[in-house]
Amino acid sequence: MKQICPVHRFSYNGKKCPFCEQERLDKLAQRYVVVDKSDVVGNVNIQEHYNNPITEDDLKKLTDKFNVKKK
């Protein structure tokens, strides 16, 4: 007996809609499959980002910024 998927409005035989099942598998693949993408270019160069050493002035700025109690 054919059933109609309420999401895709597709008539199918069986227990699960093939489109819903494919979407479920795609989401699982995105979550758990590890793909090595060495050709991906980011907007931050890691080597340039961490070249500057941390100074006392930097630490002072951070303590001034985060040690403030809000009322």
C-alpha positions as a printed NumPy array, in Angstrom:
array([[ 0.   ,  0.   ,  0.   ],
       [ 1.361,  3.382, -0.944],
       [ 1.903,  6.035,  1.665],
       [ 2.311,  9.781,  1.277],
       [ 5.195, 11.603,  2.962],
       [ 3.813, 14.687,  4.768],
       [ 7.078, 16.558,  4.258],
       [ 7.872, 15.827,  0.62 ],
       [ 4.356, 15.   , -0.628],
       [ 5.756, 11.908, -2.294],
       [ 3.899,  8.642, -2.714],
       [ 6.065,  5.621, -1.856],
       [ 5.955,  1.92 , -1.   ],
       [ 7.602,  0.753,  2.199],
       [ 8.076,  2.052,  5.708],
       [10.217,  5.16 ,  5.142],
       [10.155,  7.937,  2.593],
       [13.288,  7.661,  0.407],
       [13.784, 11.446,  0.432],
       [13.545, 11.639,  4.238],
       [15.946,  8.713,  4.554],
       [18.447, 10.333,  2.181],
       [18.282, 13.622,  4.116],
       [18.847, 11.731,  7.378],
       [21.888,  9.954,  5.95 ],
       [23.292, 13.22 ,  4.57 ],
       [23.02 , 14.877,  7.991],
       [24.719, 11.915,  9.658],
       [27.494, 12.023,  7.069],
       [28.054, 15.731,  7.686],
       [28.211, 15.132, 11.422],
       [30.446, 12.072, 11.598],
       [32.437, 11.723,  8.377],
       [35.92 , 13.233,  8.531],
       [37.141, 14.564,  5.215],
       [40.688, 15.799,  4.773],
       [40.413, 19.074,  2.86 ],
       [43.905, 20.434,  2.441],
       [42.864, 22.775, -0.36 ],
       [40.485, 24.839,  1.827],
       [41.639, 28.427,  2.145],
       [40.672, 30.269,  5.322],
       [40.582, 33.974,  5.948],
       [43.162, 33.836,  8.767],
       [46.769, 32.814,  8.256],
       [47.66 , 30.913, 11.431],
       [51.384, 31.602, 11.152],
       [50.842, 35.366, 10.918],
       [48.158, 35.381, 13.601],
       [50.379, 34.075, 16.426],
       [53.702, 35.708, 15.538],
       [53.348, 38.47 , 18.133],
       [54.43 , 37.519, 21.667],
       [52.102, 38.285, 24.577],
       [53.257, 41.34 , 26.506],
       [52.409, 42.805, 29.891],
       [50.4  , 45.51 , 28.136],
       [48.236, 42.847, 26.448],
       [47.6  , 41.146, 29.782],
       [46.702, 44.473, 31.381],
       [44.17 , 45.182, 28.618],
       [42.587, 41.766, 29.112],
       [42.33 , 42.128, 32.88 ],
       [40.789, 45.585, 32.486],
       [38.276, 44.234, 29.991],
       [37.182, 41.08 , 31.841],
       [37.523, 42.021, 35.509],
       [34.576, 44.42 , 35.41 ],
       [31.544, 43.62 , 37.552],
       [28.236, 44.625, 35.991],
       [25.434, 45.92 , 38.172]])
